[in-house]
């Protein structure tokens, strides 16, 4: 081992949520996961416009590079700014120098028209050559017709579907709703309430910090036969931090386990975005071995190359002005928070 690794992959992100930090308290204190969705996230995503989304994505990409993450699998939900949103995200990440695979998460929580427009945004982006998937928020906010349409669109473009599955108790019937639709290209995020024995195909995306924050429980992804990858669910893109938390969470239910399984989940990200294997991160710690990393805080990148180009060095980005991005993001966050 050495202090050099490929670029890390965040297998489940919500770049639209970067401006949420510091947002006003919700009208009511949420006491369960459904309440958190309704009082926090669905209010926030409905207030976003494309300008806010641009700077939120740039901030997320900037912070990804600062933590050695060169590839993000994004899941966008901006119901009042659907058209063009995936291109905004892709362009923002490209400007910073981060790879992104994005999708619009269709949902009928605001009516059938919203799902149709979201499906069309996925189609437009893919048809124009965008690096994307087909997004679905979750089975419990979509009709069977919308789920089937999303699966068909993904098959048409030979890509997967990126969907939240059984994150909370309100989505426990997801396995039945999705029966016969999934394939190995699908990305199944969270899966906290997914039965160990199930018929869903695809990679399970484990988001330990988000699951703790939302109080939904521990997914214990080692119990599944599916491949497992690590994500953040929008809480930054520090995959070293996600790996360390994934390890100790698994350790909390199985004291015999070491950090190798959690590290293998991190490595699965390279199967999902193979291009990231060609990126290079020089780290502040040597060796970058899971048994060292699991017990060492403060590890950070010294240099990051994406596709052969240096995009991060000497503590900052090379393609963009990090201070400008943070200043513009603060301005957009103020606009967003005023709407809430």
Secondary structure as a PSIPRED ss2 file (coil, helix, strand):
# PSIPRED VFORMAT (PSIPRED V4.0)

   1 X C   1.000  0.000  0.000
   2 X C   1.000  0.000  0.000
   3 X C   1.000  0.000  0.000
   4 X E   0.000  0.000  1.000
   5 X E   0.000  0.000  1.000
   6 X C   1.000  0.000  0.000
   7 X C   1.000  0.000  0.000
   8 X E   0.000  0.000  1.000
   9 X E   0.000  0.000  1.000
  10 X E   0.000  0.000  1.000
  11 X E   0.000  0.000  1.000
  12 X E   0.000  0.000  1.000
  13 X E   0.000  0.000  1.000
  14 X C   1.000  0.000  0.000
  15 X H   0.000  1.000  0.000
  16 X H   0.000  1.000  0.000
  17 X H   0.000  1.000  0.000
  18 X H   0.000  1.000  0.000
  19 X H   0.000  1.000  0.000
  20 X H   0.000  1.000  0.000
  21 X C   1.000  0.000  0.000
  22 X C   1.000  0.000  0.000
  23 X C   1.000  0.000  0.000
  24 X C   1.000  0.000  0.000
  25 X C   1.000  0.000  0.000
  26 X C   1.000  0.000  0.000
  27 X C   1.000  0.000  0.000
  28 X C   1.000  0.000  0.000
  29 X C   1.000  0.000  0.000
  30 X C   1.000  0.000  0.000
  31 X C   1.000  0.000  0.000
  32 X C   1.000  0.000  0.000
  33 X H   0.000  1.000  0.000
  34 X H   0.000  1.000  0.000
  35 X H   0.000  1.000  0.000
  36 X H   0.000  1.000  0.000
  37 X H   0.000  1.000  0.000
  38 X H   0.000  1.000  0.000
  39 X H   0.000  1.000  0.000
  40 X H   0.000  1.000  0.000
  41 X H   0.000  1.000  0.000
  42 X H   0.000  1.000  0.000
  43 X H   0.000  1.000  0.000
  44 X H   0.000  1.000  0.000
  45 X H   0.000  1.000  0.000
  46 X H   0.000  1.000  0.000
  47 X H   0.000  1.000  0.000
  48 X C   1.000  0.000  0.000
  49 X C   1.000  0.000  0.000
  50 X H   0.000  1.000  0.000
  51 X H   0.000  1.000  0.000
  52 X H   0.000  1.000  0.000
  53 X H   0.000  1.000  0.000
  54 X H   0.000  1.000  0.000
  55 X H   0.000  1.000  0.000
  56 X H   0.000  1.000  0.000
  57 X H   0.000  1.000  0.000
  58 X H   0.000  1.000  0.000
  59 X H   0.000  1.000  0.000
  60 X H   0.000  1.000  0.000
  61 X H   0.000  1.000  0.000
  62 X H   0.000  1.000  0.000
  63 X H   0.000  1.000  0.000
  64 X H   0.000  1.000  0.000
  65 X H   0.000  1.000  0.000
  66 X H   0.000  1.000  0.000
  67 X C   1.000  0.000  0.000
  68 X C   1.000  0.000  0.000
  69 X E   0.000  0.000  1.000
  70 X E   0.000  0.000  1.000
  71 X E   0.000  0.000  1.000
  72 X E   0.000  0.000  1.000
  73 X E   0.000  0.000  1.000
  74 X E   0.000  0.000  1.000
  75 X C   1.000  0.000  0.000
  76 X E   0.000  0.000  1.000
  77 X C   1.000  0.000  0.000
  78 X C   1.000  0.000  0.000
  79 X C   1.000  0.000  0.000
  80 X C   1.000  0.000  0.000
  81 X C   1.000  0.000  0.000
  82 X C   1.000  0.000  0.000
  83 X C   1.000  0.000  0.000
  84 X C   1.000  0.000  0.000
  85 X H   0.000  1.000  0.000
  86 X H   0.000  1.000  0.000
  87 X H   0.000  1.000  0.000
  88 X H   0.000  1.000  0.000
  89 X H   0.000  1.000  0.000
  90 X H   0.000  1.000  0.000
  91 X H   0.000  1.000  0.000
  92 X H   0.000  1.000  0.000
  93 X H   0.000  1.000  0.000
  94 X H   0.000  1.000  0.000
  95 X H   0.000  1.000  0.000
  96 X H   0.000  1.000  0.000
  97 X C   1.000  0.000  0.000
  98 X C   1.000  0.000  0.000
  99 X E   0.000  0.000  1.000
 100 X E   0.000  0.000  1.000
 101 X E   0.000  0.000  1.000
 102 X E   0.000  0.000  1.000
 103 X C   1.000  0.000  0.000
 104 X E   0.000  0.000  1.000
 105 X E   0.000  0.000  1.000
 106 X E   0.000  0.000  1.000
 107 X C   1.000  0.000  0.000
 108 X C   1.000  0.000  0.000
 109 X C   1.000  0.000  0.000
 110 X C   1.000  0.000  0.000
 111 X C   1.000  0.000  0.000
 112 X H   0.000  1.000  0.000
 113 X H   0.000  1.000  0.000
 114 X H   0.000  1.000  0.000
 115 X H   0.000  1.000  0.000
 116 X H   0.000  1.000  0.000
 117 X H   0.000  1.000  0.000
 118 X H   0.000  1.000  0.000
 119 X H   0.000  1.000  0.000
 120 X H   0.000  1.000  0.000
 121 X H   0.000  1.000  0.000
 122 X H   0.000  1.000  0.000
 123 X H   0.000  1.000  0.000
 124 X H   0.000  1.000  0.000
 125 X H   0.000  1.000  0.000
 126 X H   0.000  1.000  0.000
 127 X H   0.000  1.000  0.000
 128 X C   1.000  0.000  0.000
 129 X C   1.000  0.000  0.000
 130 X C   1.000  0.000  0.000
 131 X C   1.000  0.000  0.000
 132 X E   0.000  0.000  1.000
 133 X C   1.000  0.000  0.000
 134 X E   0.000  0.000  1.000
 135 X E   0.000  0.000  1.000
 136 X E   0.000  0.000  1.000
 137 X E   0.000  0.000  1.000
 138 X E   0.000  0.000  1.000
 139 X H   0.000  1.000  0.000
 140 X H   0.000  1.000  0.000
 141 X H   0.000  1.000  0.000
 142 X C   1.000  0.000  0.000
 143 X C   1.000  0.000  0.000
 144 X H   0.000  1.000  0.000
 145 X H   0.000  1.000  0.000
 146 X H   0.000  1.000  0.000
 147 X H   0.000  1.000  0.000
 148 X H   0.000  1.000  0.000
 149 X H   0.000  1.000  0.000
 150 X H   0.000  1.000  0.000
 151 X H   0.000  1.000  0.000
 152 X H   0.000  1.000  0.000
 153 X H   0.000  1.000  0.000
 154 X H   0.000  1.000  0.000
 155 X H   0.000  1.000  0.000
 156 X H   0.000  1.000  0.000
 157 X H   0.000  1.000  0.000
 158 X C   1.000  0.000  0.000
 159 X C   1.000  0.000  0.000
 160 X C   1.000  0.000  0.000
 161 X E   0.000  0.000  1.000
 162 X E   0.000  0.000  1.000
 163 X E   0.000  0.000  1.000
 164 X E   0.000  0.000  1.000
 165 X E   0.000  0.000  1.000
 166 X C   1.000  0.000  0.000
 167 X C   1.000  0.000  0.000
 168 X C   1.000  0.000  0.000
 169 X H   0.000  1.000  0.000
 170 X H   0.000  1.000  0.000
 171 X H   0.000  1.000  0.000
 172 X C   1.000  0.000  0.000
 173 X C   1.000  0.000  0.000
 174 X H   0.000  1.000  0.000
 175 X H   0.000  1.000  0.000
 176 X H   0.000  1.000  0.000
 177 X H   0.000  1.000  0.000
 178 X C   1.000  0.000  0.000
 179 X C   1.000  0.000  0.000
 180 X C   1.000  0.000  0.000
 181 X C   1.000  0.000  0.000
 182 X C   1.000  0.000  0.000
 183 X C   1.000  0.000  0.000
 184 X C   1.000  0.000  0.000
 185 X C   1.000  0.000  0.000
 186 X C   1.000  0.000  0.000
 187 X E   0.000  0.000  1.000
 188 X E   0.000  0.000  1.000
 189 X E   0.000  0.000  1.000
 190 X E   0.000  0.000  1.000
 191 X C   1.000  0.000  0.000
 192 X C   1.000  0.000  0.000
 193 X C   1.000  0.000  0.000
 194 X C   1.000  0.000  0.000
 195 X C   1.000  0.000  0.000
 196 X C   1.000  0.000  0.000
 197 X C   1.000  0.000  0.000
 198 X C   1.000  0.000  0.000
 199 X C   1.000  0.000  0.000
 200 X C   1.000  0.000  0.000
 201 X C   1.000  0.000  0.000
 202 X C   1.000  0.000  0.000
 203 X E   0.000  0.000  1.000
 204 X E   0.000  0.000  1.000
 205 X E   0.000  0.000  1.000
 206 X E   0.000  0.000  1.000
 207 X C   1.000  0.000  0.000
 208 X H   0.000  1.000  0.000
 209 X H   0.000  1.000  0.000
 210 X H   0.000  1.000  0.000
 211 X H   0.000  1.000  0.000
 212 X H   0.000  1.000  0.000
 213 X H   0.000  1.000  0.000
 214 X C   1.000  0.000  0.000
 215 X C   1.000  0.000  0.000
 216 X C   1.000  0.000  0.000
 217 X C   1.000  0.000  0.000
 218 X C   1.000  0.000  0.000
 219 X C   1.000  0.000  0.000
 220 X C   1.000  0.000  0.000
 221 X H   0.000  1.000  0.000
 222 X H   0.000  1.000  0.000
 223 X H   0.000  1.000  0.000
 224 X C   1.000  0.000  0.000
 225 X C   1.000  0.000  0.000
 226 X C   1.000  0.000  0.000
 227 X C   1.000  0.000  0.000
 228 X E   0.000  0.000  1.000
 229 X E   0.000  0.000  1.000
 230 X E   0.000  0.000  1.000
 231 X C   1.000  0.000  0.000
 232 X C   1.000  0.000  0.000
 233 X C   1.000  0.000  0.000
 234 X C   1.000  0.000  0.000
 235 X C   1.000  0.000  0.000
 236 X C   1.000  0.000  0.000
 237 X C   1.000  0.000  0.000
 238 X C   1.000  0.000  0.000
 239 X H   0.000  1.000  0.000
 240 X H   0.000  1.000  0.000
 241 X H   0.000  1.000  0.000
 242 X H   0.000  1.000  0.000
 243 X H   0.000  1.000  0.000
 244 X H   0.000  1.000  0.000
 245 X H   0.000  1.000  0.000
 246 X H   0.000  1.000  0.000
 247 X H   0.000  1.000  0.000
 248 X H   0.000  1.000  0.000
 249 X H   0.000  1.000  0.000
 250 X H   0.000  1.000  0.000
 251 X H   0.000  1.000  0.000
 252 X H   0.000  1.000  0.000
 253 X H   0.000  1.000  0.000
 254 X C   1.000  0.000  0.000
 255 X C   1.000  0.000  0.000
 256 X C   1.000  0.000  0.000
 257 X C   1.000  0.000  0.000
 258 X C   1.000  0.000  0.000
 259 X C   1.000  0.000  0.000
 260 X H   0.000  1.000  0.000
 261 X H   0.000  1.000  0.000
 262 X H   0.000  1.000  0.000
 263 X H   0.000  1.000  0.000
 264 X H   0.000  1.000  0.000
 265 X H   0.000  1.000  0.000
 266 X H   0.000  1.000  0.000
 267 X H   0.000  1.000  0.000
 268 X H   0.000  1.000  0.000
 269 X H   0.000  1.000  0.000
 270 X H   0.000  1.000  0.000
 271 X H   0.000  1.000  0.000
 272 X H   0.000  1.000  0.000
 273 X C   1.000  0.000  0.000
 274 X H   0.000  1.000  0.000
 275 X H   0.000  1.000  0.000
 276 X H   0.000  1.000  0.000
 277 X H   0.000  1.000  0.000
 278 X H   0.000  1.000  0.000
 279 X C   1.000  0.000  0.000
 280 X E   0.000  0.000  1.000
 281 X E   0.000  0.000  1.000
 282 X E   0.000  0.000  1.000
 283 X E   0.000  0.000  1.000
 284 X C   1.000  0.000  0.000
 285 X C   1.000  0.000  0.000
 286 X C   1.000  0.000  0.000
 287 X C   1.000  0.000  0.000
 288 X C   1.000  0.000  0.000
 289 X C   1.000  0.000  0.000
 290 X H   0.000  1.000  0.000
 291 X H   0.000  1.000  0.000
 292 X H   0.000  1.000  0.000
 293 X H   0.000  1.000  0.000
 294 X C   1.000  0.000  0.000
 295 X C   1.000  0.000  0.000
 296 X C   1.000  0.000  0.000
 297 X C   1.000  0.000  0.000
 298 X C   1.000  0.000  0.000
 299 X C   1.000  0.000  0.000
 300 X C   1.000  0.000  0.000
 301 X E   0.000  0.000  1.000
 302 X E   0.000  0.000  1.000
 303 X E   0.000  0.000  1.000
 304 X E   0.000  0.000  1.000
 305 X E   0.000  0.000  1.000
 306 X E   0.000  0.000  1.000
 307 X C   1.000  0.000  0.000
 308 X C   1.000  0.000  0.000
 309 X E   0.000  0.000  1.000
 310 X E   0.000  0.000  1.000
 311 X E   0.000  0.000  1.000
 312 X E   0.000  0.000  1.000
 313 X E   0.000  0.000  1.000
 314 X C   1.000  0.000  0.000
 315 X C   1.000  0.000  0.000
 316 X E   0.000  0.000  1.000
 317 X E   0.000  0.000  1.000
 318 X C   1.000  0.000  0.000
 319 X C   1.000  0.000  0.000
 320 X C   1.000  0.000  0.000
 321 X C   1.000  0.000  0.000
 322 X H   0.000  1.000  0.000
 323 X H   0.000  1.000  0.000
 324 X H   0.000  1.000  0.000
 325 X H   0.000  1.000  0.000
 326 X H   0.000  1.000  0.000
 327 X H   0.000  1.000  0.000
 328 X H   0.000  1.000  0.000
 329 X H   0.000  1.000  0.000
 330 X H   0.000  1.000  0.000
 331 X H   0.000  1.000  0.000
 332 X H   0.000  1.000  0.000
 333 X H   0.000  1.000  0.000
 334 X H   0.000  1.000  0.000
 335 X H   0.000  1.000  0.000
 336 X H   0.000  1.000  0.000
 337 X H   0.000  1.000  0.000
 338 X H   0.000  1.000  0.000
 339 X H   0.000  1.000  0.000
 340 X C   1.000  0.000  0.000
